């Protein structure tokens, strides 16, 4: 269970986290409140970057942004576009997910149950097959509204019907809030990750820590200070740190901890759309390129191009798009000859990814073909 340390932790989380984070000083006595992440040489060696927290996490964070009526200018175009799809039917379908996102206290960490998958089909499959113990840990301490507590108890007890309702709600929210923008989102996140990696290659991990997340993050060796409403000390103890860019997470930097597995490294989740760290996210809503990509390469090939932006095998491509492996291979061959994707062997699997040209073509269109 990933948790934003210090943000209304439930009792079990407080017990698990007390040794990790120390005592919180909510007053601050006039000093800047911060999460202080303490590094050792081993932690620096084990620090790495990842592209995304996953499509399910971005979906839930997007719903949070809509519920909080966040008027951040950077997301105005996305909000206007998404709001038009929020009819009564969707609200009803989304209710199981919304029930696990109470206004106060911890909310469900969907990424733990979906494994950080970048495709919604994989995320839903992971959710439906998550262990009962993990599901219970995610649900039983949430302050669910009385009207939904019976359903939440059933979900915590492993009821398959309740789990399917949650999966349906996740997919419904993803369809409206994320799917039409996922290709652009993923390319943006991948580009951000690539920037982090270039900095690490040129200046080392400390070079990245000196520049990442400014002005909300400050490197004072051997401590990384993260400006935050809650004060805490986090000792990595050889686990290292994972740095991940996000689109829809809160405008403050978060430090996420896996309370189910304390040996996992914390994740530094960095917002990349709006706020002090960055500017507009106009790339979230295209300039009315509707239909252009299908007109250019055909609808199925457009879907193939968007799907392989994450990198996937021919078998996975066929599964995601619900086409035969032979058809998937044929479309991939056409796109490869057009220099829009590349293909390489990884053991027995054949893996496809977009080229720079293919990525640029996707970024110039506003489509939700991807998973």
DASULZI-V428967 format. One record per residue. RES is the residue in one small letter. SS is DSSP state (~ for helix, > for strand, _ for the rest). BURIAL is # if it has 16 or more other C-alpha atoms within 10 Angstrom, else .. Layout:
BEGIN
((RES;SS;BURIAL) (RES;SS;BURIAL))
END
This chain:
BEGIN
((x;_;#) (x;>;#) (x;>;#) (x;>;#) (x;_;#) (x;_;#) (x;_;.) (x;_;.) (x;_;#) (x;_;.) (x;~;.) (x;~;.) (x;~;#) (x;~;#) (x;~;.) (x;~;.) (x;~;#) (x;~;.) (x;~;.) (x;~;#) (x;~;#) (x;_;.) (x;_;.) (x;_;.) (x;_;.) (x;_;.) (x;_;.) (x;~;.) (x;~;.) (x;~;.) (x;_;.) (x;_;.) (x;_;#) (x;>;#) (x;>;#) (x;>;#) (x;>;#) (x;>;#) (x;_;#) (x;_;#) (x;~;.) (x;~;.) (x;~;#) (x;~;#) (x;~;.) (x;~;.) (x;_;#) (x;>;#) (x;>;#) (x;>;#) (x;_;#) (x;_;#) (x;_;#) (x;_;#) (x;~;#) (x;~;#) (x;~;#) (x;~;#) (x;~;#) (x;~;#) (x;~;#) (x;~;#) (x;~;#) (x;~;#) (x;~;#) (x;~;#) (x;~;.) (x;_;.) (x;_;.) (x;_;.) (x;_;.) (x;_;.) (x;~;#) (x;~;#) (x;~;#) (x;~;#) (x;~;#) (x;~;#) (x;~;#) (x;~;.) (x;~;.) (x;~;#) (x;~;.) (x;_;.) (x;_;.) (x;_;.) (x;_;.) (x;~;.) (x;~;.) (x;~;.) (x;~;.) (x;~;.) (x;~;#) (x;~;#) (x;~;#) (x;~;#) (x;~;#) (x;~;#) (x;~;#) (x;_;#) (x;_;#) (x;_;.) (x;_;.) (x;_;.) (x;_;.) (x;_;#) (x;_;#) (x;_;#) (x;_;#) (x;~;#) (x;~;#) (x;~;#) (x;~;#) (x;~;#) (x;_;#) (x;_;#) (x;_;#) (x;_;#) (x;_;#) (x;~;#) (x;~;#) (x;~;#) (x;~;#) (x;~;#) (x;~;.) (x;~;#) (x;~;#) (x;~;#) (x;~;.) (x;_;#) (x;_;.) (x;~;.) (x;~;.) (x;~;.) (x;~;#) (x;~;#) (x;~;#) (x;~;#) (x;~;#) (x;_;#) (x;_;#) (x;_;#) (x;_;#) (x;_;#) (x;_;.) (x;~;.) (x;~;.) (x;~;.) (x;~;#) (x;~;.) (x;~;#) (x;~;#) (x;~;#) (x;~;#) (x;~;#) (x;~;#) (x;_;#) (x;_;#) (x;_;.) (x;~;.) (x;~;.) (x;~;#) (x;~;#) (x;~;#) (x;~;#) (x;~;#) (x;~;#) (x;~;#) (x;~;#) (x;~;#) (x;~;#) (x;~;#) (x;~;#) (x;~;#) (x;~;#) (x;~;#) (x;~;#) (x;_;#) (x;~;#) (x;~;#) (x;~;#) (x;~;#) (x;~;#) (x;~;#) (x;~;#) (x;~;#) (x;~;#) (x;~;#) (x;~;#) (x;~;#) (x;~;.) (x;~;#) (x;~;#) (x;~;.) (x;~;.) (x;~;#) (x;~;#) (x;~;.) (x;~;#) (x;~;#) (x;~;.) (x;~;.) (x;~;.) (x;~;.) (x;~;#) (x;~;#) (x;~;.) (x;~;#) (x;~;#) (x;~;#) (x;~;.) (x;_;#) (x;_;#) (x;_;.) (x;_;.) (x;_;#) (x;>;#) (x;>;#) (x;>;#) (x;>;.) (x;_;.) (x;_;.) (x;>;#) (x;>;#) (x;>;#) (x;>;#) (x;>;#) (x;_;#) (x;_;#) (x;_;#) (x;_;#) (x;>;#) (x;>;#) (x;>;#) (x;>;#) (x;_;#) (x;_;.) (x;_;#) (x;_;#) (x;_;#) (x;>;#) (x;>;#) (x;>;#) (x;>;#) (x;>;#) (x;>;#) (x;_;#) (x;_;#) (x;_;#) (x;_;#) (x;_;#) (x;_;#) (x;_;#) (x;>;#) (x;>;#) (x;>;#) (x;>;#) (x;>;#) (x;_;#) (x;_;#) (x;_;.) (x;_;.) (x;_;.) (x;_;.) (x;_;#) (x;>;#) (x;>;#) (x;>;#) (x;>;#) (x;>;#) (x;>;#) (x;_;#) (x;_;#) (x;_;#) (x;_;#) (x;_;.) (x;_;#) (x;_;.) (x;_;.) (x;_;#) (x;_;#) (x;~;.) (x;~;#) (x;~;#) (x;_;#) (x;_;#) (x;_;.) (x;_;.) (x;_;.) (x;_;.) (x;_;.) (x;~;#) (x;~;#) (x;~;.) (x;~;.) (x;~;.) (x;~;.) (x;_;.) (x;~;.) (x;~;#) (x;~;#) (x;~;#) (x;~;#) (x;~;#) (x;~;#) (x;~;#) (x;~;#) (x;~;#) (x;~;#) (x;~;#) (x;_;#) (x;>;#) (x;>;#) (x;~;#) (x;~;#) (x;~;#) (x;~;#) (x;~;#) (x;~;.) (x;~;#) (x;~;#) (x;_;.) (x;_;.) (x;_;.) (x;~;#) (x;~;.) (x;~;.) (x;~;#) (x;~;#) (x;~;.) (x;~;#) (x;~;#) (x;~;.) (x;~;.) (x;~;#) (x;~;#) (x;~;.) (x;_;.) (x;_;.) (x;_;#) (x;>;#) (x;>;#) (x;>;#) (x;>;.) (x;>;.) (x;>;.) (x;_;.) (x;_;.) (x;>;.) (x;>;.) (x;>;#) (x;>;#) (x;>;#) (x;>;#) (x;_;#) (x;~;.) (x;~;.) (x;~;#) (x;~;#) (x;~;.) (x;~;.) (x;~;#) (x;~;#) (x;_;.) (x;_;#) (x;_;#) (x;_;#) (x;_;#) (x;_;#) (x;_;#) (x;_;#))
END
